[in-house]
């Protein structure tokens, strides 16, 4: 600190209210961090996967941890360093920041001994306190000091600090591992040092180093911030090129070199995985399953026009002004400051804020192939790093308005809803905001991927009927199994019908051995099923009959005596193939992939349509209950079903009474 700065510090009056606001904001963030649940989103899971893999396995490859269900992420790429090497999964996020967090985790692992995978909640919260909460406190203290040094009035300073500490959508993201919050914190330190350089007669060399380090770090954390890094260099070099060369440049080289080195180790090149969006690294088929980005769902498949996208970015469901209207004061402040305040120490920050906000918004509007508003999140994530520019931008407006009672009322009126939005999403940043939910409930927006209903309607666990003789499938729930086999096809009352054999047996019992004199291992039923064209859209009881006598040796006899030998199928068979105790139409849901291992050892997956239905019934012991059946249909199997799950729940207590899962054992 120079003598001028020391003299200035000594003449600044104390500010207990501003300090209290800052500390209160830190307490709120700290409590939120230690209360939030980890791994809320594919976004933060992607980074945590890298952190775990670096410390526990010494690699950027996340194959192992990604196979753990609660850790699996869609924000990954498939990559290999050479054509003769196997494919591996990597986080799609730039590796520098996860590498830094991995260093903190390494320290924790070798001191406290807690594993991130086994003690996820404790370790992640501890690391987030050091990565997000404490740096945010330091950034607020830096902002407070900057406002005091510039002699901003008390009321104006308190309003700005309240907006920074409580009224920004940056706050909810402090409870999760992401690149936006550390980038915004770096910007805060950078702008404060830049203001000191531009206002001091003899700027401190340390401030040049701070600008260089934090501007470069911002570029590494937010790749579109490269323009900010360039402009920061232009501003300081025009002020003092010697100190820029001695302090700014070496400080900036450190994070930039670390960025390219970690990226080279991770990817084998200098291009980050972000730059490969839309290529085979993002769009691939692995073990029979296409990547998420091959067929994105929901808001990630958004195809709105640029005008609509711009509206929702500013005033709509992800709108900066809709969620935090206090930033209306920023627009007013920029106008007032740039046109009426000619000699303010904040003038360069205002110009940067206006220019960068316009450029960044224009950049993302140009990315028409990815209009997803930052995914399923509570805010427009990719502009959060600009937030410190907006805090400084509101100063002229707040200074003017705070001189009048009506002006203070207006500021408070804008601040209150701006505080509500972050509090609503405080521990759940990876869910839609309250504005989004209200607009969705009103029917003004709908980003859900529409799943067409089954056509024709389905009332059975069987999705298709086989067309070839000898087609067979078997399913088991671990304790019991049954199989269906097509015996032959005949004409029944001028309608072609399939004759099936259904074998129902308990697992572990031997197959039938008549010669041994032992009882049969399972029950056998000969079923008559109309073809799919006739059965489609109708309940099981309509198209299912049972042959009660031995099958004739000559299939031609079947049609002649059908009226005498056919009867309704047994109720347990009807319920088994229906999946429910009474008829109910299955509703279609988003397709999924059923993963399994082939006999050859190859891992594969079948694309399945999903259906679900539930009905109420009276149980003698538990009273009114609900039975739900979830089915995974697949046309690649003879009877069109891979798996179904039955769940019985007591209505009054919502207690699960029984679950059973039937899985096909004769997969291709």
VOGU-3710 file (C-alpha; in Angstrom, 3 decimals, decimal comma):
1> xxxxxxxxxx> 0,000/0,000/0,000  1,414/3,422/-0,982  1,586/6,418/1,370  -1,313/8,047/-0,525  -3,471/4,989/0,022  -2,488/4,814/3,702  -3,473/8,457/4,171  -6,762/7,834/2,398  -7,529/4,828/4,588  -6,901/6,856/7,742
11> xxxxxxxxxx> -9,414/9,546/6,708  -12,277/7,135/5,875  -14,928/7,088/8,610  -15,916/3,706/10,077  -18,833/1,884/8,535  -20,371/-0,518/11,026  -23,612/-0,922/9,067  -21,784/-1,894/5,894  -19,612/-4,342/7,829  -22,706/-5,833/9,481
21> xxxxxxxxxx> -24,385/-6,312/6,089  -21,267/-8,008/4,751  -20,932/-10,375/7,698  -24,651/-11,184/7,645  -24,416/-12,064/3,956  -21,517/-14,392/4,731  -23,504/-16,083/7,510  -26,408/-16,670/5,115  -24,093/-18,155/2,499  -22,239/-20,269/5,053
31> xxxxxxxxxx> -25,477/-21,731/6,439  -26,708/-22,377/2,896  -23,489/-24,180/1,961  -23,565/-26,494/4,977  -27,297/-27,156/4,441  -27,381/-27,857/0,711  -27,352/-31,328/-0,772  -24,376/-32,307/-2,974  -24,436/-33,578/-6,550  -27,653/-31,767/-7,432
41> xxxxxxxxxx> -26,880/-31,423/-11,116  -24,990/-33,095/-13,930  -23,030/-29,860/-14,144  -21,456/-29,944/-10,697  -21,244/-33,766/-10,716  -19,065/-33,476/-13,798  -16,512/-31,396/-11,900  -16,732/-33,494/-8,734  -16,043/-36,606/-10,832  -12,785/-35,042/-12,011
51> xxxxxxxxxx> -11,852/-34,029/-8,466  -12,376/-37,570/-7,172  -10,599/-39,233/-10,099  -7,533/-36,987/-9,815  -6,992/-37,685/-6,121  -8,150/-41,299/-5,896  -6,996/-42,604/-9,294  -4,482/-40,014/-10,524  -6,272/-39,444/-13,839  -8,682/-37,068/-15,534
61> xxxxxxxxxx> -10,653/-40,065/-16,801  -13,978/-40,365/-14,993  -15,124/-43,783/-16,280  -15,099/-45,439/-12,870  -16,896/-42,798/-10,834  -19,345/-42,065/-13,649  -20,631/-45,646/-13,383  -21,846/-44,928/-9,828  -25,526/-43,989/-10,355  -25,687/-40,885/-8,152
71> xxxxxxxxxx> -22,451/-39,582/-9,678  -23,274/-40,167/-13,340  -23,311/-37,038/-15,499  -24,356/-36,002/-19,000  -21,707/-33,272/-19,042  -18,983/-35,562/-20,319  -17,180/-36,332/-23,554  -15,813/-39,553/-24,991  -12,192/-39,120/-25,959  -9,032/-41,060/-26,720
81> xxxxxxxxxx> -5,539/-39,783/-27,307  -4,810/-42,155/-30,215  -6,800/-44,321/-32,626  -5,367/-47,539/-31,177  -6,297/-46,649/-27,589  -9,617/-47,384/-25,865  -12,264/-44,721/-25,388  -12,562/-42,999/-22,014  -14,947/-40,495/-20,502  -13,809/-37,057/-19,369
91> xxxxxxxxxx> -15,629/-34,117/-17,882  -16,559/-31,607/-20,569  -15,490/-28,797/-18,218  -12,051/-27,150/-18,502  -9,731/-29,048/-16,142  -7,934/-26,177/-14,371  -10,576/-25,369/-11,748  -11,300/-29,029/-10,833  -7,534/-29,520/-10,539  -7,331/-26,696/-7,991
101> xxxxxxxxxx> -10,247/-28,158/-6,030  -8,589/-31,578/-6,233  -5,558/-30,039/-4,514  -7,766/-28,962/-1,608  -9,385/-32,391/-1,544  -5,932/-34,022/-1,480  -5,094/-32,007/1,634  -8,366/-33,015/3,287  -7,915/-36,659/2,258  -4,445/-36,852/3,815
111> xxxxxxxxxx> -5,368/-34,991/6,999  -8,962/-35,797/7,934  -9,091/-38,956/5,808  -12,628/-38,644/4,462  -13,345/-40,031/0,992  -15,362/-37,800/-1,316  -17,348/-40,742/-2,683  -18,170/-42,327/0,693  -18,604/-39,080/2,659  -19,874/-36,909/-0,163
121> xxxxxxxxxx> -21,977/-34,496/1,871  -19,344/-33,685/4,498  -16,384/-33,359/2,121  -18,212/-31,375/-0,561  -19,578/-28,886/1,972  -16,151/-28,451/3,548  -14,510/-27,785/0,191  -17,273/-25,371/-0,886  -16,691/-23,285/2,237  -13,083/-22,732/1,125
131> xxxxxxxxxx> -13,830/-22,469/-2,603  -16,963/-20,294/-2,496  -18,047/-18,981/0,908  -14,794/-17,497/2,222  -13,748/-15,965/-1,151  -17,242/-14,415/-1,415  -16,774/-12,786/1,995  -13,424/-11,375/0,875  -15,011/-10,084/-2,347  -17,744/-8,271/-0,378
141> xxxxxxxxxx> -15,140/-6,757/1,928  -13,217/-5,644/-1,158  -16,359/-4,034/-2,613  -17,100/-2,301/0,681  -13,585/-0,926/0,851  -13,750/0,261/-2,747  -17,022/2,118/-2,127  -15,628/3,752/1,012  -12,447/4,857/-0,734  -14,548/6,460/-3,477
151> xxxxxxxxxx> -16,554/8,339/-0,811  -19,883/6,827/-1,847  -22,591/8,047/0,533  -23,646/5,820/3,411  -27,160/5,069/2,157  -25,970/4,390/-1,373  -23,164/2,169/-0,105  -25,543/0,149/2,050  -27,962/-0,382/-0,824  -25,164/-1,577/-3,106
161> xxxxxxxxxx> -23,813/-3,905/-0,399  -27,308/-5,259/0,259  -27,746/-5,912/-3,457  -24,356/-7,629/-3,621  -24,814/-9,696/-0,474  -28,457/-10,679/-0,805  -29,954/-9,549/-4,132  -28,014/-11,434/-6,791  -28,605/-14,839/-8,397  -24,888/-15,396/-7,897
171> xxxxxxxxxx> -25,647/-16,322/-4,272  -27,483/-19,656/-4,801  -24,599/-20,932/-6,922  -22,238/-20,485/-3,990  -23,745/-23,730/-2,644  -22,512/-25,787/-5,598  -19,284/-26,423/-7,471  -19,326/-24,265/-10,591  -17,123/-21,890/-12,546  -19,376/-18,819/-12,366
181> xxxxxxxxxx> -18,971/-17,877/-8,705  -15,147/-17,974/-8,621  -15,124/-16,033/-11,893  -17,342/-13,305/-10,415  -15,158/-13,167/-7,302  -12,067/-12,753/-9,480  -13,794/-9,932/-11,383  -14,572/-8,191/-8,092  -10,923/-8,209/-7,005  -9,808/-7,206/-10,487
191> xxxxxxxxxx> -12,136/-4,198/-10,742  -11,231/-2,952/-7,273  -7,512/-3,093/-8,118  -8,165/-1,488/-11,507  -10,003/1,396/-9,836  -7,100/1,915/-7,453  -4,658/2,004/-10,365  -6,730/4,521/-12,336  -7,317/6,787/-9,311  -3,920/6,805/-7,569
201> xxxxxxxxxx> -1,150/9,193/-8,457  1,392/6,446/-7,823  -0,376/3,098/-8,217  0,988/0,182/-6,245  2,844/-2,503/-8,161  0,809/-5,108/-6,287  -2,401/-3,813/-7,877  -0,961/-4,471/-11,346  -0,217/-8,035/-10,287  -3,736/-8,440/-8,860
211> xxxxxxxxxx> -5,328/-7,209/-12,095  -3,166/-9,526/-14,182  -3,769/-12,586/-11,997  -7,526/-12,139/-11,526  -8,245/-11,078/-15,121  -6,404/-14,141/-16,430  -8,167/-16,384/-13,919  -11,510/-15,004/-15,076  -10,608/-15,910/-18,657  -9,689/-19,434/-17,566
221> xxxxxxxxxx> -12,942/-19,861/-15,653  -15,235/-18,206/-18,221  -13,880/-18,650/-21,744  -16,046/-15,846/-23,244  -14,326/-13,510/-20,765  -11,232/-13,470/-22,992  -12,291/-10,008/-24,184  -12,258/-8,796/-20,583  -8,713/-10,086/-20,164  -7,597/-8,232/-23,267
231> xxxxxxxxxx> -9,292/-4,986/-22,210  -7,778/-5,188/-18,719  -4,324/-5,355/-20,305  -5,038/-2,357/-22,549  -6,242/-0,285/-19,601  -3,259/-0,925/-17,356  -0,618/-0,770/-20,055  -1,931/2,629/-21,133  -1,509/3,807/-17,557  1,986/2,454/-16,840
241> xxxxxxxxxx> 3,598/0,098/-19,316  6,626/-0,604/-17,149  4,659/-1,869/-14,149  2,417/-3,763/-16,543  5,429/-5,588/-17,967  6,981/-6,252/-14,558  3,877/-7,186/-12,580  0,763/-7,667/-14,703  2,281/-9,924/-17,357  4,072/-12,406/-15,028
251> xxxxxxxxxx> 0,993/-12,635/-12,796  -1,278/-13,272/-15,800  1,038/-15,924/-17,220  0,652/-18,130/-14,128  -3,061/-19,036/-14,533  -2,875/-18,997/-18,326  0,036/-21,426/-18,309  -1,750/-23,628/-15,770  -4,863/-23,599/-17,969  -3,040/-24,781/-21,087
261> xxxxxxxxxx> -0,848/-27,292/-19,223  -3,788/-28,969/-17,473  -5,754/-28,919/-20,702  -2,842/-30,541/-22,565  -2,507/-33,268/-19,929  -6,263/-33,896/-20,005  -7,062/-33,646/-23,733  -3,693/-34,011/-25,463  -4,064/-30,567/-27,035  -4,707/-26,920/-26,228
271> xxxxxxxxxx> -8,374/-26,884/-27,293  -10,738/-27,430/-24,335  -13,500/-29,965/-24,713  -15,999/-27,084/-24,825  -14,718/-26,290/-28,309  -15,787/-29,736/-29,584  -19,504/-29,271/-28,901  -21,533/-30,965/-31,636  -18,664/-33,250/-32,717  -18,129/-36,962/-32,156
281> xxxxxxxxxx> -16,770/-36,242/-28,674  -20,248/-35,123/-27,593  -22,378/-37,111/-30,064  -21,616/-40,848/-29,905  -23,038/-44,289/-29,155  -21,361/-46,088/-26,266  -22,279/-49,698/-25,466  -25,522/-49,272/-27,361  -26,521/-46,026/-25,636  -26,398/-42,710/-27,517
291> xxxxxxxxxx> -24,993/-39,777/-25,570  -27,456/-37,301/-24,102  -26,317/-34,672/-26,578  -27,273/-36,968/-29,477  -30,915/-36,482/-28,559  -31,204/-33,686/-25,938  -34,413/-33,394/-23,952  -36,477/-30,649/-22,386  -35,023/-27,161/-22,329  -31,803/-28,444/-23,932
301> xxxxxxxxxx> -33,830/-29,124/-27,104  -35,194/-25,570/-27,176  -35,590/-24,075/-30,688  -36,966/-20,607/-29,916  -36,252/-17,602/-32,099  -33,502/-15,134/-31,099  -36,139/-12,524/-30,219  -37,945/-14,859/-27,803  -34,644/-16,036/-26,366  -33,550/-12,441/-25,772
311> xxxxxxxxxx> -36,843/-11,656/-24,029  -36,515/-14,575/-21,609  -32,860/-13,693/-20,942  -33,809/-10,175/-19,881  -37,447/-10,123/-18,751  -38,708/-13,713/-18,973  -38,276/-16,896/-16,950  -34,466/-16,602/-16,819  -34,523/-12,819/-17,077  -31,923/-10,873/-15,151
321> xxxxxxxxxx> -34,371/-8,036/-14,557  -37,300/-10,366/-13,833  -35,438/-12,225/-11,085  -33,368/-9,314/-9,758  -35,115/-6,037/-10,694  -32,613/-4,096/-8,581  -30,387/-4,188/-11,664  -32,792/-1,734/-13,303  -30,757/0,753/-11,275  -27,658/-0,440/-13,151
331> xxxxxxxxxx> -29,087/0,603/-16,505  -30,104/3,968/-15,071  -26,733/4,329/-13,381  -24,817/3,633/-16,585  -26,830/6,256/-18,426  -26,371/8,848/-15,688  -22,725/8,046/-15,019  -21,462/7,961/-18,592  -23,267/11,105/-19,689  -23,233/13,320/-16,586
341> xxxxxxxxxx> -20,417/12,136/-14,301  -17,239/12,909/-16,189  -14,541/12,411/-13,558  -15,687/9,464/-11,472  -13,141/6,788/-10,498  -15,750/4,237/-11,582  -16,060/5,538/-15,132  -13,790/2,917/-16,698  -15,742/0,153/-14,911  -19,006/1,540/-16,277
351> xxxxxxxxxx> -17,695/1,479/-19,826  -16,436/-2,056/-19,359  -19,774/-3,132/-17,892  -21,827/-1,715/-20,755  -19,541/-3,093/-23,456  -19,028/-6,553/-21,992  -22,714/-7,023/-21,139  -23,659/-6,226/-24,741  -20,941/-8,418/-26,257  -21,582/-11,427/-24,007
361> xxxxxxxxxx> -25,331/-11,290/-24,566  -24,791/-11,000/-28,311  -22,365/-13,906/-28,253  -24,852/-16,260/-26,628  -27,664/-15,048/-28,872  -25,524/-16,108/-31,826  -25,250/-19,684/-30,487  -28,593/-20,696/-31,934  -27,783/-24,408/-31,704  -27,734/-24,225/-27,909
371> xxxxxxxxxx> -30,562/-21,967/-26,701  -30,965/-23,667/-23,327  -30,551/-20,681/-20,955  -27,764/-22,508/-19,149  -29,810/-25,677/-18,705  -32,078/-26,602/-15,845  -30,992/-23,883/-13,440  -32,430/-20,956/-11,528  -30,603/-18,205/-13,393  -28,902/-17,203/-16,612
381> xxxxxxxxxx> -25,666/-18,799/-15,444  -23,332/-17,566/-18,141  -23,796/-13,873/-17,234  -23,203/-14,286/-13,491  -19,536/-13,377/-13,802  -20,652/-9,906/-14,994  -22,467/-9,235/-11,698  -19,684/-7,056/-10,132  -19,896/-4,729/-13,148  -23,598/-4,321/-12,404
391> xxxxxxxxxx> -22,982/-3,571/-8,731  -20,664/-0,737/-9,642  -23,024/0,379/-12,405  -25,903/1,146/-10,039  -23,853/3,621/-7,958  -24,817/6,867/-9,818  -28,531/6,011/-9,728  -28,473/4,979/-6,076  -26,482/8,079/-5,112  -29,100/10,317/-6,732
401> xxxxxxxxxx> -32,180/8,420/-5,512  -30,945/7,980/-1,935  -31,105/11,744/-1,420  -34,905/11,600/-1,509  -37,359/9,573/0,540  -39,269/8,513/-2,553  -35,993/7,478/-4,153  -35,100/5,294/-1,176  -38,550/3,713/-1,320  -37,989/2,905/-4,998
411> xxxxxxxxxx> -34,606/1,331/-4,255  -36,070/-0,815/-1,489  -39,018/-1,766/-3,707  -36,582/-3,047/-6,339  -34,337/-4,705/-3,761  -36,991/-6,782/-1,955  -37,990/-9,049/-4,906  -34,318/-9,229/-5,832  -33,642/-10,721/-2,398  -36,580/-13,121/-2,673
421> xxxxxxxxxx> -35,330/-14,781/-5,878  -31,945/-15,890/-4,470  -33,545/-17,008/-1,216  -36,084/-19,124/-3,131  -33,242/-20,954/-4,884  -30,676/-20,650/-2,105  -29,942/-24,361/-1,662  -31,389/-25,537/-4,990  -29,703/-23,550/-7,768  -30,160/-26,425/-10,229
431> xxxxxxxxxx> -33,929/-26,152/-10,425  -36,104/-23,594/-12,264  -36,679/-20,257/-10,576  -40,007/-19,139/-9,118  -40,636/-17,000/-12,218  -40,129/-20,056/-14,432  -42,466/-22,152/-12,295  -45,179/-19,508/-12,299  -44,993/-19,089/-16,069  -45,077/-22,849/-16,544
441> xxxxxxxxxx> -48,055/-23,222/-14,232  -49,896/-20,494/-16,153  -49,240/-22,363/-19,397  -47,140/-19,574/-20,904  -44,098/-21,801/-21,400  -43,587/-25,513/-21,881  -40,128/-26,977/-22,467  -41,051/-30,547/-21,650  -40,298/-33,081/-24,349  -43,710/-34,272/-25,477
451> xxxxxxxxxx> -44,060/-38,051/-25,556  -46,861/-39,167/-27,898  -49,330/-41,691/-26,469  -49,149/-45,313/-27,498  -50,961/-45,923/-30,746  -52,868/-48,111/-30,515  -53,516/-48,022/-26,778  -51,792/-50,575/-24,572  -53,409/-52,508/-21,744  -50,756/-55,188/-21,321
461> xxxxxxxxxx> -47,119/-55,638/-20,425  -46,693/-57,181/-23,882  -45,824/-54,537/-26,428  -45,984/-56,694/-29,575  -47,074/-60,115/-30,732  -44,536/-62,388/-32,421  -45,104/-63,304/-36,052  -42,868/-66,360/-36,268  -43,444/-69,861/-34,924  -41,121/-71,052/-32,131
471> xxxxxxxxxx> -40,532/-67,499/-30,888  -39,879/-67,655/-27,159  -39,089/-65,394/-24,217  -38,546/-65,929/-20,514  -38,859/-63,534/-17,584  -37,926/-63,907/-13,934  -38,288/-61,937/-10,719  -35,657/-63,981/-8,873  -38,160/-66,247/-7,103  -40,410/-67,154/-9,958
481> xxxxxxxxxx> -40,130/-67,314/-13,722  -42,426/-67,856/-16,643  -41,916/-68,240/-20,358  -44,015/-67,817/-23,482  -43,446/-69,828/-26,645  -45,330/-69,729/-29,935  -46,361/-73,299/-30,884  -48,179/-72,708/-34,152  -50,693/-70,442/-35,878  -54,217/-71,419/-36,936
491> xxxxxxxxxx> -57,464/-69,884/-38,103  -59,981/-69,453/-35,322  -63,458/-68,400/-36,450  -62,018/-66,898/-39,598  -59,379/-65,042/-37,563  -55,732/-66,067/-37,476  -54,653/-66,872/-33,922  -51,432/-67,838/-32,184  -51,179/-70,872/-29,953  -48,777/-70,217/-27,090
501> xxxxxxxxxx> -47,387/-72,325/-24,308  -47,024/-70,520/-20,970  -44,819/-72,230/-18,390  -44,923/-70,815/-14,865  -42,444/-72,187/-12,349  -40,607/-71,391/-9,160  -36,941/-70,558/-9,497  -34,536/-73,322/-8,505  -36,903/-76,216/-9,167  -36,038/-78,850/-11,700
511> xxxxxxxxxx> -37,762/-79,005/-15,047  -40,477/-81,574/-15,636  -39,342/-85,134/-15,494  -42,355/-87,354/-16,007  -40,343/-90,580/-15,959  -38,991/-89,832/-12,505  -42,442/-89,714/-11,018  -41,835/-86,286/-9,490  -44,545/-83,612/-9,830  -44,059/-81,067/-12,597
521> xxxxxxxxxx> -41,781/-78,175/-11,734  -44,262/-75,584/-12,930  -47,741/-75,058/-14,270  -48,298/-75,188/-17,995  -51,014/-73,375/-19,919  -51,875/-73,438/-23,591  -53,094/-69,996/-24,592  -54,890/-68,723/-27,668  -53,932/-65,144/-28,549  -55,334/-63,109/-31,368
531> xxxxxxxxxx> -52,721/-61,394/-33,550  -51,553/-57,916/-32,694  -53,778/-56,285/-35,329  -56,888/-57,732/-33,671  -55,759/-57,349/-30,068  -54,394/-53,834/-30,379  -56,026/-51,283/-28,128  -58,035/-53,823/-26,139  -57,711/-55,312/-22,675  -56,041/-58,675/-22,134
541> xxxxxxxxxx> -59,329/-60,384/-21,321  -60,596/-59,607/-24,837  -57,854/-61,292/-26,828  -56,668/-64,020/-24,440  -58,333/-67,457/-24,207  -57,157/-70,732/-22,728  -57,181/-74,227/-24,284  -58,509/-76,543/-21,608  -57,844/-79,852/-23,376  -54,741/-81,463/-24,816
551> xxxxxxxxxx> -53,694/-79,864/-28,075  -54,856/-81,777/-31,164  -52,264/-83,590/-33,176  -53,613/-81,997/-36,324  -53,896/-78,196/-36,091  -56,669/-78,264/-38,673  -58,991/-79,749/-36,036  -58,602/-76,619/-33,959  -61,074/-74,492/-35,814  -63,744/-77,215/-35,950
561> xxxxxxxxxx> -63,946/-77,730/-32,181  -62,949/-74,336/-30,903  -66,311/-73,595/-29,330  -66,001/-76,652/-27,106  -62,426/-76,482/-26,003  -61,788/-72,749/-25,403  -62,607/-70,865/-22,203  -61,618/-67,681/-20,450  -58,033/-67,592/-19,262  -57,379/-68,068/-15,575
571> xxxxxxxxxx> -57,545/-64,756/-13,620  -53,926/-65,074/-12,473  -52,761/-65,349/-16,105  -54,801/-62,320/-17,116  -53,407/-60,301/-14,204  -49,855/-61,456/-14,952  -50,006/-60,318/-18,577  -51,997/-57,212/-17,738  -49,616/-56,189/-14,943  -52,567/-54,889/-12,934
581> xxxxxxxxxx> -55,570/-56,352/-11,111  -58,027/-54,528/-13,392  -57,859/-52,910/-16,863  -56,089/-49,583/-17,185  -54,464/-47,891/-20,158  -50,690/-47,480/-20,012  -49,408/-43,935/-20,454  -46,232/-43,364/-22,462  -43,130/-41,820/-20,920  -39,694/-40,731/-22,142
591> xxxxxxxxxx> -37,735/-43,608/-23,741  -34,841/-45,130/-21,795  -32,077/-47,648/-22,446  -31,920/-51,018/-20,736  -28,292/-51,972/-20,138  -27,131/-55,566/-19,942  -24,168/-57,827/-20,697  -24,325/-60,217/-23,625  -23,146/-63,844/-23,258  -19,979/-62,841/-25,106
601> xxxxxxxxxx> -19,175/-60,369/-22,329  -19,998/-57,333/-24,466  -21,940/-54,588/-22,703  -24,962/-53,417/-24,668  -28,285/-51,663/-24,297  -31,761/-51,832/-25,806  -33,789/-48,716/-26,505  -37,105/-49,074/-24,702  -40,368/-47,222/-24,709  -41,700/-46,718/-21,218
611> xxxxxxxxxx> -45,262/-47,085/-20,031  -46,922/-46,805/-16,652  -50,377/-47,340/-15,173  -51,902/-47,795/-11,734  -55,240/-48,905/-10,330  -56,859/-48,993/-6,904  -58,059/-52,228/-5,334  -59,280/-53,458/-1,945  -56,898/-55,671/-0,007  -58,425/-57,896/2,714
621> xxxxxxxxxx> -55,691/-56,978/5,184  -54,644/-53,430/4,296  -57,838/-52,002/2,832  -57,617/-49,654/-0,128  -54,304/-50,006/-1,994  -52,772/-48,911/-5,258  -50,909/-51,146/-7,666  -48,610/-49,502/-10,177  -46,890/-51,178/-13,092  -43,942/-49,599/-14,928
631> xxxxxxxxxx> -43,022/-51,289/-18,194  -40,035/-51,068/-20,512  -41,230/-52,063/-23,974  -38,814/-53,092/-26,726  -39,813/-54,147/-30,236  -36,572/-56,117/-30,637  -37,993/-58,904/-28,453  -40,676/-61,351/-29,639  -43,261/-60,187/-27,083  -42,002/-56,617/-26,883
641> xxxxxxxxxx> -41,175/-56,318/-23,177  -37,783/-56,204/-21,464  -38,767/-55,485/-17,904  -41,661/-54,401/-15,737  -41,909/-53,445/-12,089  -44,980/-53,842/-9,888  -45,376/-51,689/-6,782  -48,200/-52,040/-4,267  -48,771/-49,107/-1,891  -51,208/-48,775/1,005
651> xxxxxxxxxx> -53,408/-45,780/0,290  -53,881/-44,426/3,811  -50,227/-44,508/4,898  -48,464/-44,462/1,525  -46,462/-47,473/2,741  -44,917/-49,718/0,098  -46,266/-53,202/0,743  -44,706/-55,125/-2,130  -42,414/-54,636/-5,088  -41,368/-57,109/-7,718
661> xxxxxxxx> -39,366/-56,673/-10,892  -39,649/-59,038/-13,845  -36,712/-59,047/-16,250  -36,269/-60,833/-19,554  -33,550/-63,484/-19,464  -33,505/-64,193/-23,219  -32,049/-60,940/-24,508  -30,380/-60,680/-27,926
//
